[in-house]
Amino acid sequence: MEYPSKLLTEIVDEIAKLPGIGKRTALRLALHLLKQPVEQSDNLSQAIAKFRKEVKYCEICHNISDKAVCDVCSDRSRNHQLICVVEDVRDVMAIETTGEFRGVYHVLGGLISPLDGVGPSDLTIAKLLKRLTDYAVDEVVLALSATVDGDTTNFYLYRQISTLNLPITISTIARGIGIGEELEYADEVTLVRSILNRVPFEKSIKQNR
Amino acid sequence: MEYPSKLLTEIVDEIAKLPGIGKRTALRLALHLLKQPVEQSDNLSQAIAKFRKEVKYCEICHNISDKAVCDVCSDRSRNHQLICVVEDVRDVMAIETTGEFRGVYHVLGGLISPLDGVGPSDLTIAKLLKRLTDYAVDEVVLALSATVDGDTTNFYLYRQISTLNLPITISTIARGIGIGEELEYADEVTLVRSILNRVPFEKSIKQNR
């Protein structure tokens, strides 16, 4: 498609670089902005430029944060001996919403993905290992997605943490049939894992609050 | 959901103001930008700010254009006595892609929509009427969407142009069964219209190039 204006071509090309947004949607969004007050475009434009340049990360867990040390890491009532390793800020938000996890986090900033050219050095793995060496940590919970990249990262982290030779328990979040999910629709691998990792009935009752 | 950073809250809120984009998608897009070079955020930010502020319209047809008079309106080989009235630049692009329409356009910039608070004065209708009065025009083709707003605008334009008392033919684009579409799946209204507005067989054969 040829656009009748250079400015229009530019904005469509830039918006269409975002994942999941094609040229047609980009054009629709651009024309939408045209009908809105100029402030909306200005605010959007400034928010994008500012976010990328001024975003800060917590010195300890590397979650996005406005402070040098985030609210979770500076909360003394939390268990700093229990570290949950996650991919990004969305996972922290999801777990925090449950209100049940009282440990702290370590945000990797991605997953090891040879196909996308993401190696261990692109993530905050070295900082995690240093954190485990410098502070007394009891347990590391690997809470990564159950994907190929997630599994690769899990194995890499497991080996790296093991070589530290520290008295740290390494665990992963449980895989199984989701609450409210029907057995017959679960995939085979999940079903097998849920049987192999079965839990005592009394324990499961107690968790049904 | 609570975001751990003000900058993150800002960018998510602004992106989520775009139509069809929720907070979850907005967060995904923001985190995507974080993994890209800073230039991409800068280019996107600048394209948005520039587009809204510097966008120009053709003086004659009001299509988006970098020039005072757009390429279509300044093309002497086209039929300037035949004006096709469309909603926005996307329709011009769609019709131009066919390469079959040799007339010129008039871009309304929207449709009359009482529900969305868009009245005739928000569109370029007055300018269309002035254009019809000032220049000798033979025919106006109303090429608007077959929606409630499109029909409302069609009727309004028809009445306004009629009151000018000029020798102008007013037509609308044909509604009917699309090429390649199966009869049994067409909706009733379209089917009835396609029968009522039937065309001589010889004419239809000639159009099948």
Chai-1 contact restraints between the chains, C-beta under 6 A:
chainA,res_idxA,chainB,res_idxB,connection_type,confidence,min_distance_angstrom,max_distance_angstrom,comment,restraint_id
A,M1,B,M93,contact,1.0,0.0,6.0,A-B,restraint_1
A,P4,B,N63,contact,1.0,0.0,6.0,A-B,restraint_2
A,P4,B,I64,contact,1.0,0.0,6.0,A-B,restraint_3
A,P4,B,S65,contact,1.0,0.0,6.0,A-B,restraint_4
A,S5,B,I64,contact,1.0,0.0,6.0,A-B,restraint_5
A,S5,B,S65,contact,1.0,0.0,6.0,A-B,restraint_6
A,S5,B,D66,contact,1.0,0.0,6.0,A-B,restraint_7
A,K6,B,D66,contact,1.0,0.0,6.0,A-B,restraint_8
A,L7,B,F51,contact,1.0,0.0,6.0,A-B,restraint_9
A,L7,B,E54,contact,1.0,0.0,6.0,A-B,restraint_10
A,L7,B,V55,contact,1.0,0.0,6.0,A-B,restraint_11
A,L8,B,I64,contact,1.0,0.0,6.0,A-B,restraint_12
A,E10,B,A47,contact,1.0,0.0,6.0,A-B,restraint_13
A,I11,B,A47,contact,1.0,0.0,6.0,A-B,restraint_14
A,I11,B,F51,contact,1.0,0.0,6.0,A-B,restraint_15
A,E14,B,N43,contact,1.0,0.0,6.0,A-B,restraint_16
A,E14,B,L44,contact,1.0,0.0,6.0,A-B,restraint_17
A,E14,B,A47,contact,1.0,0.0,6.0,A-B,restraint_18
A,L18,B,L29,contact,1.0,0.0,6.0,A-B,restraint_19
A,P19,B,H32,contact,1.0,0.0,6.0,A-B,restraint_20
A,L29,B,L18,contact,1.0,0.0,6.0,A-B,restraint_21
A,L31,B,D88,contact,1.0,0.0,6.0,A-B,restraint_22
A,H32,B,P19,contact,1.0,0.0,6.0,A-B,restraint_23
A,L33,B,R52,contact,1.0,0.0,6.0,A-B,restraint_24
A,V38,B,R52,contact,1.0,0.0,6.0,A-B,restraint_25
A,S41,B,I48,contact,1.0,0.0,6.0,A-B,restraint_26
A,S41,B,R52,contact,1.0,0.0,6.0,A-B,restraint_27
A,N43,B,E14,contact,1.0,0.0,6.0,A-B,restraint_28
A,L44,B,E14,contact,1.0,0.0,6.0,A-B,restraint_29
A,L44,B,I48,contact,1.0,0.0,6.0,A-B,restraint_30
A,S45,B,S45,contact,1.0,0.0,6.0,A-B,restraint_31
A,S45,B,I48,contact,1.0,0.0,6.0,A-B,restraint_32
A,S45,B,A49,contact,1.0,0.0,6.0,A-B,restraint_33
A,A47,B,E10,contact,1.0,0.0,6.0,A-B,restraint_34
A,A47,B,I11,contact,1.0,0.0,6.0,A-B,restraint_35
A,A47,B,E14,contact,1.0,0.0,6.0,A-B,restraint_36
A,I48,B,S41,contact,1.0,0.0,6.0,A-B,restraint_37
A,I48,B,L44,contact,1.0,0.0,6.0,A-B,restraint_38
A,I48,B,S45,contact,1.0,0.0,6.0,A-B,restraint_39
A,A49,B,S45,contact,1.0,0.0,6.0,A-B,restraint_40
A,F51,B,L7,contact,1.0,0.0,6.0,A-B,restraint_41
A,F51,B,I11,contact,1.0,0.0,6.0,A-B,restraint_42
A,R52,B,L33,contact,1.0,0.0,6.0,A-B,restraint_43
A,R52,B,V38,contact,1.0,0.0,6.0,A-B,restraint_44
A,R52,B,S41,contact,1.0,0.0,6.0,A-B,restraint_45
A,E54,B,L7,contact,1.0,0.0,6.0,A-B,restraint_46
A,V55,B,L7,contact,1.0,0.0,6.0,A-B,restraint_47
A,N63,B,P4,contact,1.0,0.0,6.0,A-B,restraint_48
A,I64,B,P4,contact,1.0,0.0,6.0,A-B,restraint_49
A,I64,B,S5,contact,1.0,0.0,6.0,A-B,restraint_50
A,I64,B,L8,contact,1.0,0.0,6.0,A-B,restraint_51
A,S65,B,P4,contact,1.0,0.0,6.0,A-B,restraint_52
A,S65,B,S5,contact,1.0,0.0,6.0,A-B,restraint_53
A,D66,B,S5,contact,1.0,0.0,6.0,A-B,restraint_54
A,D66,B,K6,contact,1.0,0.0,6.0,A-B,restraint_55
A,D88,B,L31,contact,1.0,0.0,6.0,A-B,restraint_56
A,M93,B,M1,contact,1.0,0.0,6.0,A-B,restraint_57
